Amino acid sequence: MENHKAGFVNIIGNPNVGKSTLMNELIGEKLSIITPKAQTTRHRIFGIINSDDFQIVVSDTPGIINPHYSLHKSMMQFVDTALNDADIVIYVTDIYDDPEKNPVYIERIANTDIPTLVIINKIDLSTQEKIEQKVDQWKEIMPKANILPISAKFKLNIDMVLKYILHHLPESPAYFPKDELTDKTMRFIVSEIVREKIFLHYKKEIPYSVEVVVESYKETEKKVHIEVTIYTERDTQKRILIGHQGSMLKKVGVEARADIEAFIDKHVFLALHIKVDPDWRNNNQRLRSFGYIQ
């Protein structure tokens, strides 16, 4: 197709600045899970925006952290890959974020010739004076970038983000079929929905010590039967996950099933099982089977 635009728009930034909220707003679907806890996003997730004359492949990435486990190192490799293959970089910060927190990544982005948009999120929680100070600060740090204050939660200036993307999107044929919404499978989306509920309902180390794997996904005309294993590191964590007389696990199952049914528009039977696998976060074989290592 003549004058067709397509490219990879990669979202990068610290944990909890609103990267996943921004991606979901841009694509109009909830693909990236959102919780108040840091390190909710572990994988690189593509969301695809299609039109007759363009295709935007938006990539959500894990928040930038100092790795403590092999899992964290794999998460940061997703960020590195996103920096390397971007046609457009969106660096998301917010009004609370310390601009000096990730000097290595910020320097890499500042020194690149890739079109870069620095988004200052959560301006609904700030004053005009503080927003202007933040804009000036980021102009100094990334002089080649465009700076845009937004509120992803309240959809403020989201249209300006799309305008910037379309202006800088290179001419190219589509990378994915035009009817695709994401590069991820339904199994992956189901596992993320279950993991989101775990992040929302458990405290301390529990959300970070679990991995969710869809063992079976069987679809009939009217119903989908899904078997899920939740891996955790210790028996004590397993007991907390189950809760008194299974109450906590039931709550996770009920809420996850409702979200899955809304996403696929079919009745779902969801079975959750828990397995203890000590130190899975440092086990490269396990991490490879979970999709963190290629």
N, C-alpha and C positions, 0 to 999 in steps of 0.2 A: 504494500500500500504506500502511495506517495505521501511524503510529509508525515509519516507516522512516527510518533515519539515513544520511546520506552527506556526505562532505566531503573537502577537500584538506588533507592533513597534509604540510607541507613541511619537509624536513630541510636545515638550513643550518649552516655552521661552517667552520673553517679547514681547509686541506689535511691529509690523513693523520690525522684524529682518529677515523675509523671510521664515517663517514656511510654509505658504500656497504655495509659489513658489516652495519650496523644495518638498512638497508632490506632487504637480502637475507634477513636473519633474520626480519624482520616478515612478509614475503610468502611465505617458504618456497621461494623460487626464486632462482637466481643471475641477476639481470638487470643489476646494476651491476658492472662489472669492478673487481677489487681487486688492487692491487699495492703494494709498499712505497714507491713513488715518489709525490711530490706531483703534483698536477694530473692524476691519472689520469682522473677524470671531467671531461668537457668539455661535455656536454649536460645538459639537464634530462630526467630519465627518470621516467616514471610506472610504479609497480607497483600493482596493484589487488587488494585483499583483499575477497572477496565472502562474504556470508552471506545467509540469507533476509531478515533484517531490517536489514542494514547493508551499506554499501560504503565502504571506506576507500581513498582514492586517495593513495598515498604518493609523494612526489616527492623524488628524490635530485638534488642540485645540485652544480655545481663548487665546490671549496674557494675561499674568499675570498682574492683576491690583488690586488696592485697591478699594473694592466695594463701590459705592455711592448709588446704587439702588438695589432693589430685583433682577432685571435683572442681574446685575453684580455678585451678590452672586451666582446665578444659573450658570453663565458662569464659575465662579471659581470652582464650584462643578464638572463641566466637567473635569477641569484640575486635581482635586484631584482624581477623578475616573481613569483618564488616568495614574496617577502615581501608583495607587493601582493595576491595572490589566496588567501592561506592562510586556512583556517578554524582551523587549529591550527599553531603553529610549534614545531618541535623543533630547539633549538639544541644541536649536539653539540660538546662540548669533551672534553679528556681530562686525566689527572692531570699531564701535562707542559705543557699548553697555557697560554700567557700570556693572562690575561683582559683585558689592556690592548692586545692586538694589533690588534683591529678596533673602535676606539672608535665610529666612525660607525655601523656596523651594529649593534653592541651597544646603542647609545643608541636607535636606531630601534626595535629589538625591545623594549627596556625601557619605552619610552614608548607602546607600542601596547596596546590593550585585547584583542588576540587572545590566547586561551589559549596559554600558552607553557610548554613543558617543557624545562628545561636538563638535558641528559644529560652526566654526567661519566663518560666511557668509560675502558676499560683499567684498571679498579680491581684486576684480577688482578696488576698490576705494582706495586702500591702497598701502603702500610701503612694500618691503620685510622686512625691519627692524621693522616696526610697527607690521607686521604679526607675526614675531618671538617673539616680546615682548608679544603679546596677547597669543600666544601658551604657553609661559613660565608662564604667569599669571594664565591661566586656569589649567595648570598642578599642580600648587601649590594649587589652590582652590579645584580641583577634582582629587586627585592623582590616584584614581582607574580607572578613565575614559580614553578613547582614545580621543585625540584631533585631529580634522581634519579641516584645512582651505579649504573653497570652495567658488565658485561663482555660486549660483543656477541660477541666471539670464543668465549666459554664459555657464551653464552646466559643469563647471570646477570641477573635482573630484566627480561628481555625481556617477560615476562607483565605486569609492572607498567606498561611502556610502553603495551601494548595496552589495559590497564585504563584508563589516563589518557585515551587517544584515544577510547575508546568512551564514557566519561563526558562528554567535551566535544564529541563529534561532533554537529553540528546535525541537526535533522529535515529530511529532503530526499529526493526520489526519487533513484534511482541516476543517475550521470552517464554510465556506460558499460554496455554489455551485460554481464549477470552472468557470462558464460562467458569474458570477456576477462581476461588476466593483465597486460597492459601496453598503453600507447598506441603503442608502437614496433612497426615492421614486422620481419619476419624478416631483411630485408636489413640493418637497423640493428643487430640483435643479432649477426649474423654479423660485421659490420665491427668491433663492439666486442670480440668474442672474438679476432679476429685482432690488434687493437690491444693487447689485454691481453698476448698472447704476445710482442709486440714490446717492451712495457714490461718484461716479465720477463727477456728474453734479451739486451737491448742496454743499453749504458751511455751516460753523458754526454748529449750533446744529441740522440742518435738518436730516442729515444721521443717527444721534444717536437717534432721537426722532421718527423714523418710524419703523414699522414692516410690513412685506409683507406676505400676506396669499393667497394661491391659493384656491379659493372657489369652482371652477369647472374645471375639466380636462376631456374633452370628445374627444375621438379619433375615427376617421373613417379611412377607408383605405387610403385616400389621404390627410386628413387634421386633425389638432388638434385644438379644440376650447377651449381657456383658459380664465377664468374670475378671475381676481386678485383684492384683496382689499389691499390698502396701508393704514395702521393705523398711524395716527399722533396725537400729543397731543393738538394742538391749531388750531383755525380757521386761524390765521395768517400764520401758517406753511402750512396749506392746500392751501392757496392762492399762496404761494411761490412755492409749488410743482406743481400747475397747470400752473403757469406762464402766461405771457400776451397772452390772447386769446388761452390758452391751449398749448402754444408753448413748454414749458419745459416738460410737461407730454407726449406730442407727441414724443419728442426727446427720452425720456426714453423708451417709447413703441416701437419705431422703432428699436432702438439699441438692446433692450432685445429680441424682436422677431427674429432679425437676428441671435443672439447667440443661441436661443432655436432651431431655424430651423437647424442650423449647427450641434447642438448636437443630435437631434433626426432624422434628415434627412427627414423631412416632412414639408409641408406648415402649417403655424400656424396663427390662428386668435387670437389676444391677446387684451383683453379689460381690461383697468386699471380703478379702482374706488378708491376714497379716503374717509375715514371715520375718524372723530375726536373722539378720546377716551382719555380724560384727564388722565394723571398719569398711563398709562398702564404699565410703567416700574416698578411700585411699587404694581401692582395689581396681587396678586398670582393666582387668578382665571384665569385672562387673560394669565399670563405667563404659566400656566399649559396648556391652550388651544393652545398656540403657541409652545408647546413642550419643554419649558425650565425647567419645574418641572415635575418630574415623579410621 
